[in-house]
Amino acid sequence: MKKCLFSLLLSLAALPVAAQIEETFWHWQVIDTARIVCSYDYTEYFMFRSKHIKTHDDLWLEIGDHLSKFESYRRFQSDSLFYTTAQAKEEYSRRVHEAMKVKGKNKDESFTMMMEIMPNGSDQIIYKNYPQDSLMVQDWIKNRLYYTEFLEPQAWEIRPDTTMILGYKCQMAECDWRGRHYVAWFTEEIPISDGPYKFNGLPGLIFSVKDSTDEYSWEIRSIVKPNGSRIYLSEPLNGDHYKRNDRIKTLKTEWRARLGHVKKANSDDIMLGCEPGETEDPYDLIELDYK
């Protein structure tokens, strides 16, 4: 079958609920209509190298008539609860308090609890061809930043290798981009030059991308054709606004934030009488040309 039926049903069921939240609670602006929605399993290492834990996220690529939007559906679900019901917010606070109490007794158990409790998913939202011929990235990091860059395809080299993914015949392509080497699989059976993250420029939809160090990967899980699902321009949920920045400054801010997380985690461990954990630099960012 060319679609995973279970994932398809879950995705179709979620779309109307998402629209109700975005329109009723957040009053976001409609910027296009989604013709295809692709779900990707995004995998990366949790930033602490000593943990050597891979984390997963459910990322959605909404492709419309004029643009596409790529974001974490898991983050959207977390925000939908946290910012729409007082009961959900109270329950979240209670669980965080419980996890912090456990941390003084069992560091590993507390770490697992916090990973399960905290709102998770990528803070980054990527729009292709919005504005026209540009790529816009919204990133929460610390100060809710956004930047735009020219929508430029990667310098792909198409290989003769083929494979089947979700029933579609896919072909291999490779590229070097911003400090990493990537292998991708795309299908010309869906002749849309788009894909996960910032990847684009192949003669078909990109189903899979992985970097050569195996630190980052995007694997397609399902494809649906929704009936008039809307694509929204996201805004911060507390009345704030995204502040304009540039790409390199944003990446440097993100890297400093990662280093800050490591430092704070070690400080918390020392305060609680535990041995500090991570001492080396965390895993690096996807794009490495900020250095």
C-alpha positions as a LaTeX table, in Angstrom:
\begin{tabular}{lrrr}
\hline
Residue & $x$ (\AA) & $y$ (\AA) & $z$ (\AA) \\
\hline
Met1 & 0.00 & 0.00 & 0.00 \\
Lys2 & 1.19 & 3.51 & $-0.73$ \\
Lys3 & 0.01 & 4.82 & 2.62 \\
Cys4 & 0.28 & 3.58 & 6.17 \\
Leu5 & $-3.43$ & 3.25 & 7.01 \\
Phe6 & $-3.08$ & 3.75 & 10.75 \\
Ser7 & $-0.97$ & 6.90 & 10.37 \\
Leu8 & $-3.34$ & 8.14 & 7.69 \\
Leu9 & $-6.40$ & 7.84 & 9.95 \\
Leu10 & $-4.63$ & 9.53 & 12.86 \\
Ser11 & $-3.49$ & 12.39 & 10.65 \\
Leu12 & $-6.89$ & 12.99 & 9.11 \\
Ala13 & $-8.56$ & 12.94 & 12.50 \\
Ala14 & $-6.11$ & 15.51 & 13.90 \\
Leu15 & $-6.49$ & 18.13 & 11.17 \\
Pro16 & $-9.94$ & 19.54 & 12.11 \\
Val17 & $-8.95$ & 19.71 & 15.79 \\
Ala18 & $-5.82$ & 21.65 & 14.89 \\
Ala19 & $-7.85$ & 24.11 & 12.83 \\
Gln20 & $-10.25$ & 24.73 & 15.70 \\
Ile21 & $-7.39$ & 25.55 & 18.09 \\
Glu22 & $-5.53$ & 27.79 & 15.63 \\
Glu23 & $-8.65$ & 29.74 & 14.72 \\
Thr24 & $-10.67$ & 29.72 & 17.95 \\
Phe25 & $-7.95$ & 30.15 & 20.57 \\
Trp26 & $-4.97$ & 31.71 & 18.79 \\
His27 & $-6.56$ & 33.62 & 15.85 \\
Trp28 & $-3.70$ & 32.84 & 13.50 \\
Gln29 & $-3.62$ & 34.14 & 9.92 \\
Val30 & $-4.42$ & 31.73 & 7.07 \\
Ile31 & $-1.68$ & 31.91 & 4.42 \\
Asp32 & $-2.47$ & 28.93 & 2.14 \\
Thr33 & $-4.43$ & 25.69 & 1.74 \\
Ala34 & $-2.64$ & 22.38 & 2.27 \\
Arg35 & $-2.86$ & 19.96 & $-0.66$ \\
Ile36 & $-0.48$ & 17.36 & 0.77 \\
Val37 & 0.56 & 16.74 & 4.39 \\
Cys38 & 3.60 & 14.54 & 5.03 \\
Ser39 & 4.57 & 13.19 & 8.45 \\
Tyr40 & 8.28 & 12.59 & 9.11 \\
Asp41 & 10.01 & 10.80 & 11.96 \\
Tyr42 & 12.82 & 13.16 & 12.95 \\
Thr43 & 15.72 & 11.66 & 14.90 \\
Glu44 & 18.59 & 13.39 & 16.65 \\
Tyr45 & 20.80 & 12.79 & 19.66 \\
Phe46 & 19.74 & 14.42 & 22.90 \\
Met47 & 22.26 & 17.22 & 23.42 \\
Phe48 & 24.13 & 15.54 & 26.31 \\
Arg49 & 26.77 & 13.30 & 24.73 \\
Ser50 & 27.22 & 11.25 & 27.91 \\
Lys51 & 23.57 & 10.14 & 27.68 \\
His52 & 23.96 & 8.97 & 24.07 \\
Ile53 & 20.16 & 8.95 & 23.72 \\
Lys54 & 18.38 & 9.41 & 20.42 \\
Thr55 & 15.15 & 11.36 & 20.55 \\
His56 & 12.27 & 11.28 & 18.08 \\
Asp57 & 9.85 & 13.94 & 16.93 \\
Asp58 & 6.82 & 13.88 & 14.63 \\
Leu59 & 7.35 & 16.65 & 12.08 \\
Trp60 & 4.70 & 17.69 & 9.56 \\
Leu61 & 5.29 & 19.17 & 6.13 \\
Glu62 & 2.18 & 20.95 & 4.86 \\
Ile63 & 2.46 & 21.66 & 1.13 \\
Gly64 & 0.07 & 24.23 & $-0.31$ \\
Asp65 & $-0.52$ & 25.91 & $-3.64$ \\
His66 & 2.06 & 28.63 & $-3.02$ \\
Leu67 & 4.18 & 27.67 & $-0.01$ \\
Ser68 & 4.96 & 24.95 & 2.53 \\
Lys69 & 5.22 & 24.87 & 6.31 \\
Phe70 & 7.35 & 22.45 & 8.35 \\
Glu71 & 6.88 & 22.10 & 12.11 \\
Ser72 & 6.71 & 19.71 & 15.03 \\
Tyr73 & 3.25 & 18.26 & 15.50 \\
Arg74 & 4.33 & 17.01 & 18.91 \\
Arg75 & 5.17 & 20.57 & 19.96 \\
Phe76 & 1.85 & 21.76 & 18.56 \\
Gln77 & 0.01 & 19.15 & 20.64 \\
Ser78 & 1.91 & 20.18 & 23.78 \\
Asp79 & 1.14 & 23.85 & 23.21 \\
Ser80 & $-2.48$ & 23.07 & 22.46 \\
Leu81 & $-2.90$ & 21.61 & 25.93 \\
Phe82 & $-0.64$ & 23.98 & 27.80 \\
Tyr83 & $-2.13$ & 27.15 & 26.34 \\
Thr84 & $-5.83$ & 26.23 & 26.15 \\
Thr85 & $-6.81$ & 24.58 & 29.46 \\
Ala86 & $-6.00$ & 25.61 & 33.03 \\
Gln87 & $-6.32$ & 21.98 & 34.16 \\
Ala88 & $-3.61$ & 20.83 & 31.76 \\
Lys89 & $-1.26$ & 23.55 & 32.94 \\
Glu90 & $-1.81$ & 22.59 & 36.58 \\
Glu91 & $-1.16$ & 18.92 & 35.82 \\
Tyr92 & 2.05 & 19.81 & 33.97 \\
Ser93 & 3.31 & 21.87 & 36.95 \\
Arg94 & 2.49 & 19.03 & 39.35 \\
Arg95 & 4.45 & 16.49 & 37.31 \\
Val96 & 7.49 & 18.76 & 37.00 \\
His97 & 7.45 & 19.22 & 40.79 \\
Glu98 & 7.35 & 15.45 & 41.29 \\
Ala99 & 10.26 & 14.92 & 38.89 \\
Met100 & 12.38 & 17.52 & 40.69 \\
Lys101 & 11.74 & 15.75 & 44.02 \\
Val102 & 12.90 & 12.47 & 42.50 \\
Lys103 & 16.07 & 14.08 & 41.14 \\
Gly104 & 17.59 & 14.34 & 44.60 \\
Lys105 & 17.15 & 10.60 & 45.08 \\
Asn106 & 17.61 & 9.06 & 41.65 \\
Lys107 & 19.17 & 11.18 & 38.93 \\
Asp108 & 18.52 & 8.77 & 36.05 \\
Glu109 & 14.88 & 8.22 & 36.99 \\
Ser110 & 14.33 & 11.96 & 37.27 \\
Phe111 & 15.94 & 12.53 & 33.87 \\
Thr112 & 13.56 & 10.01 & 32.28 \\
Met113 & 10.57 & 11.59 & 34.02 \\
Met114 & 11.49 & 15.08 & 32.84 \\
Met115 & 11.95 & 13.86 & 29.25 \\
Glu116 & 8.42 & 12.43 & 29.34 \\
Ile117 & 6.76 & 15.35 & 31.12 \\
Met118 & 8.15 & 18.50 & 29.56 \\
Pro119 & 6.51 & 19.89 & 26.41 \\
Asn120 & 8.76 & 18.53 & 23.71 \\
Gly121 & 9.27 & 18.77 & 20.01 \\
Ser122 & 11.22 & 21.17 & 17.83 \\
Asp123 & 10.79 & 24.88 & 18.53 \\
Gln124 & 11.55 & 25.66 & 14.90 \\
Ile125 & 8.99 & 26.40 & 12.17 \\
Ile126 & 10.15 & 26.62 & 8.56 \\
Tyr127 & 8.24 & 28.20 & 5.67 \\
Lys128 & 9.40 & 27.70 & 2.08 \\
Asn129 & 8.45 & 30.36 & $-0.48$ \\
Tyr130 & 7.16 & 32.65 & 2.25 \\
Pro131 & 7.87 & 35.41 & 1.45 \\
Gln132 & 8.05 & 34.49 & $-2.24$ \\
Asp133 & 11.40 & 33.00 & $-3.30$ \\
Ser134 & 12.49 & 33.08 & 0.36 \\
Leu135 & 12.69 & 30.71 & 3.27 \\
Met136 & 11.55 & 31.96 & 6.69 \\
Val137 & 12.45 & 30.31 & 9.98 \\
Gln138 & 10.74 & 31.05 & 13.29 \\
Asp139 & 12.66 & 29.83 & 16.33 \\
Trp140 & 11.64 & 30.15 & 19.98 \\
Ile141 & 15.12 & 29.61 & 21.49 \\
Lys142 & 15.14 & 32.43 & 24.07 \\
Asn143 & 13.75 & 35.55 & 22.47 \\
Arg144 & 11.46 & 34.12 & 19.77 \\
Leu145 & 13.54 & 35.02 & 16.75 \\
Tyr146 & 12.89 & 34.76 & 13.04 \\
Tyr147 & 15.02 & 35.17 & 9.96 \\
Thr148 & 14.68 & 34.86 & 6.21 \\
Glu149 & 17.11 & 33.60 & 3.60 \\
Phe150 & 17.03 & 33.02 & $-0.13$ \\
Leu151 & 15.21 & 29.80 & $-1.04$ \\
Glu152 & 18.19 & 28.10 & $-2.63$ \\
Pro153 & 18.24 & 24.34 & $-3.39$ \\
Gln154 & 21.08 & 22.15 & $-2.21$ \\
Ala155 & 23.66 & 21.12 & $-4.82$ \\
Trp156 & 22.32 & 17.59 & $-5.23$ \\
Glu157 & 24.02 & 14.82 & $-7.18$ \\
Ile158 & 21.44 & 12.23 & $-8.25$ \\
Arg159 & 22.61 & 8.59 & $-8.07$ \\
Pro160 & 21.23 & 5.56 & $-9.97$ \\
Asp161 & 20.35 & 3.66 & $-6.77$ \\
Thr162 & 16.65 & 3.06 & $-6.15$ \\
Thr163 & 14.50 & 1.66 & $-3.35$ \\
Met164 & 10.82 & 1.41 & $-2.40$ \\
Ile165 & 9.44 & 3.57 & 0.43 \\
Leu166 & 5.72 & 3.47 & 1.33 \\
Gly167 & 5.11 & 1.82 & $-2.03$ \\
Tyr168 & 6.79 & 4.61 & $-4.04$ \\
Lys169 & 9.89 & 4.11 & $-6.15$ \\
Cys170 & 12.57 & 6.39 & $-4.74$ \\
Gln171 & 15.98 & 7.39 & $-6.06$ \\
Met172 & 19.12 & 8.38 & $-4.17$ \\
Ala173 & 20.70 & 11.82 & $-4.14$ \\
Glu174 & 23.65 & 13.23 & $-2.19$ \\
Cys175 & 24.91 & 16.67 & $-1.27$ \\
Asp176 & 27.32 & 18.58 & 0.93 \\
Trp177 & 25.49 & 21.39 & 2.68 \\
Arg178 & 26.55 & 23.76 & 5.44 \\
Gly179 & 29.18 & 21.49 & 6.94 \\
Arg180 & 27.51 & 18.09 & 6.61 \\
His181 & 27.15 & 15.38 & 3.97 \\
Tyr182 & 23.61 & 14.11 & 3.31 \\
Val183 & 22.05 & 11.15 & 1.55 \\
Ala184 & 18.43 & 11.59 & 0.46 \\
Trp185 & 15.76 & 9.47 & $-1.22$ \\
Phe186 & 13.11 & 11.17 & $-3.37$ \\
Thr187 & 10.30 & 10.06 & $-5.69$ \\
Glu188 & 9.36 & 11.50 & $-9.06$ \\
Glu189 & 5.94 & 9.87 & $-8.62$ \\
Ile190 & 5.11 & 12.96 & $-6.55$ \\
Pro191 & 6.70 & 15.72 & $-8.68$ \\
Ile192 & 6.92 & 18.34 & $-5.94$ \\
Ser193 & 10.33 & 19.87 & $-5.26$ \\
Asp194 & 10.08 & 19.93 & $-1.47$ \\
Gly195 & 11.05 & 17.92 & 1.57 \\
Pro196 & 11.74 & 18.01 & 5.31 \\
Tyr197 & 13.63 & 20.81 & 7.03 \\
Lys198 & 15.17 & 23.18 & 4.43 \\
Phe199 & 15.78 & 20.46 & 1.85 \\
Asn200 & 14.43 & 21.03 & $-1.65$ \\
Gly201 & 15.51 & 21.20 & $-5.29$ \\
Leu202 & 15.07 & 17.58 & $-6.39$ \\
Pro203 & 12.63 & 16.56 & $-9.16$ \\
Gly204 & 10.26 & 14.97 & $-6.65$ \\
Leu205 & 9.19 & 14.89 & $-3.03$ \\
Ile206 & 12.00 & 13.97 & $-0.60$ \\
Phe207 & 11.06 & 10.96 & 1.51 \\
Ser208 & 14.25 & 10.51 & 3.53 \\
Val209 & 17.36 & 12.49 & 4.48 \\
Lys210 & 20.21 & 11.42 & 6.75 \\
Asp211 & 23.58 & 13.01 & 7.50 \\
Ser212 & 26.74 & 10.93 & 7.26 \\
Thr213 & 27.45 & 11.07 & 11.00 \\
Asp214 & 23.99 & 9.62 & 11.77 \\
Glu215 & 23.30 & 12.53 & 14.12 \\
Tyr216 & 20.26 & 13.81 & 12.20 \\
Ser217 & 17.69 & 12.05 & 10.04 \\
Trp218 & 14.19 & 12.62 & 8.63 \\
Glu219 & 12.15 & 9.56 & 7.52 \\
Ile220 & 8.68 & 9.83 & 5.99 \\
Arg221 & 5.90 & 8.01 & 7.84 \\
Ser222 & 2.73 & 8.92 & 5.97 \\
Ile223 & 1.30 & 11.06 & 3.18 \\
Val224 & $-2.25$ & 12.42 & 3.21 \\
Lys225 & $-4.27$ & 14.67 & 0.94 \\
Pro226 & $-6.47$ & 16.67 & 3.32 \\
Asn227 & $-9.75$ & 18.19 & 2.24 \\
Gly228 & $-9.15$ & 21.94 & 2.44 \\
Ser229 & $-6.86$ & 21.97 & 5.47 \\
Arg230 & $-5.52$ & 25.47 & 6.11 \\
Ile231 & $-1.91$ & 26.52 & 6.58 \\
Tyr232 & $-1.42$ & 29.17 & 9.27 \\
Leu233 & 1.26 & 31.73 & 10.03 \\
Ser234 & 2.31 & 30.83 & 13.57 \\
Glu235 & 2.63 & 33.48 & 16.27 \\
Pro236 & 3.86 & 33.25 & 19.89 \\
Leu237 & 1.06 & 32.13 & 22.18 \\
Asn238 & 1.57 & 34.70 & 24.93 \\
Gly239 & 0.95 & 37.89 & 22.95 \\
Asp240 & 4.63 & 38.35 & 22.08 \\
His241 & 6.05 & 38.68 & 18.58 \\
Tyr242 & 9.00 & 37.12 & 16.79 \\
Lys243 & 11.97 & 39.48 & 16.56 \\
Arg244 & 13.88 & 39.74 & 13.31 \\
Asn245 & 17.41 & 38.32 & 13.29 \\
Asp246 & 19.75 & 36.76 & 10.75 \\
Arg247 & 20.58 & 33.09 & 10.29 \\
Ile248 & 24.14 & 33.06 & 11.61 \\
Lys249 & 23.27 & 35.11 & 14.71 \\
Thr250 & 20.31 & 32.81 & 15.39 \\
Leu251 & 22.49 & 29.70 & 15.12 \\
Lys252 & 25.07 & 31.22 & 17.46 \\
Thr253 & 22.28 & 32.01 & 19.94 \\
Glu254 & 21.05 & 28.42 & 19.71 \\
Trp255 & 24.56 & 27.06 & 20.33 \\
Arg256 & 25.04 & 29.30 & 23.37 \\
Ala257 & 21.65 & 28.10 & 24.64 \\
Arg258 & 22.81 & 24.47 & 24.37 \\
Leu259 & 25.98 & 25.25 & 26.30 \\
Gly260 & 23.84 & 27.04 & 28.89 \\
His261 & 21.60 & 23.98 & 29.31 \\
Val262 & 24.66 & 21.81 & 29.99 \\
Lys263 & 26.06 & 24.29 & 32.51 \\
Lys264 & 22.74 & 24.62 & 34.33 \\
Ala265 & 22.24 & 20.84 & 34.47 \\
Asn266 & 25.65 & 20.44 & 36.09 \\
Ser267 & 24.93 & 23.25 & 38.56 \\
Asp268 & 21.62 & 21.61 & 39.53 \\
Asp269 & 23.37 & 18.28 & 40.08 \\
Ile270 & 25.99 & 19.85 & 42.35 \\
Met271 & 23.31 & 21.70 & 44.33 \\
Leu272 & 21.42 & 18.42 & 44.86 \\
Gly273 & 24.56 & 16.60 & 45.96 \\
Cys274 & 24.94 & 14.57 & 42.76 \\
Glu275 & 28.03 & 14.13 & 40.63 \\
Pro276 & 27.97 & 16.55 & 37.68 \\
Gly277 & 27.22 & 14.85 & 34.37 \\
Glu278 & 28.18 & 16.22 & 30.98 \\
Thr279 & 31.48 & 18.12 & 30.81 \\
Glu280 & 32.23 & 18.17 & 27.08 \\
Asp281 & 30.42 & 20.16 & 24.41 \\
Pro282 & 26.94 & 18.90 & 23.47 \\
Tyr283 & 26.07 & 17.58 & 20.02 \\
Asp284 & 26.42 & 20.28 & 17.41 \\
Leu285 & 23.69 & 21.96 & 15.38 \\
Ile286 & 22.42 & 20.78 & 12.01 \\
Glu287 & 24.04 & 23.68 & 10.17 \\
Leu288 & 27.71 & 24.07 & 11.05 \\
Asp289 & 28.67 & 27.17 & 9.08 \\
Tyr290 & 27.94 & 29.47 & 12.03 \\
Lys291 & 31.40 & 28.79 & 13.47 \\
\hline
\end{tabular}
